[in-house]
Amino acid sequence: MKIVSYIRVSSEKQGQSGLGLEAQKSAIDAYAAANAADIIASFVEVESGRKNDRPRLEAALKQAKLTGSRLVIAKLDRLSRNAAFLLNLQEAKVDFVACDNENATPLTIGILALVAQEEAKAISERTKAALAACKARGVRLGNPNGIAAIRRANKGNAASCARQRADANARAMELADVLAELHDCGITSLSAQAEELNGRGIKTVRGGRWHPGTVANMRKRLDAPKCAH
């Protein structure tokens, strides 16, 4: 049997240091040895920034299809949350196996893709509901009067900060379950959690990308007594 391996690391630093890469390579080597298979090509994806851009996956799928090989993926668990990856894998119609989930089938992949898409939609809906709840409690969202009018009146800084804190607290509460899920999956560092939130398309309260610092701030909000109510 011929196989094409696909390994994914989450940053340039991991790719250069071998962190995570060696463990995945070992899993694929073990699979190849157990199945008397030859690894005819290996592809490593450094996934940073554009999460839906996976040129190495496309190359691996093409190689597997052209050579009639089986695509072997080291880890499906974290990739299973990325709908773009799953859809590419499903549509390629290439024989594949995941070392950490050898029972996965094209049907399984299709279901996981739908779940990933629905989860992204659910997160968006929960965020809107949380903001609506804040508004119903009297928390003013946004600034209908404009910043110039507030400055001319020499007031508003305290109220603006209070609103920002309320919005940030609401966002933190909204994402509490997501953080708990990441922790349960072993994704515990600030940088890894920031990467995972960005990978899921989840925005910060200001609509930006997550960084270790913004994740740390959210954790502090969740630990503070005011977020416990």
Order of alpha helices (4+ residues) and beta strands (2+ residues): beta-alpha-alpha-beta-alpha-beta-alpha-beta-alpha-alpha-alpha-alpha-alpha-alpha
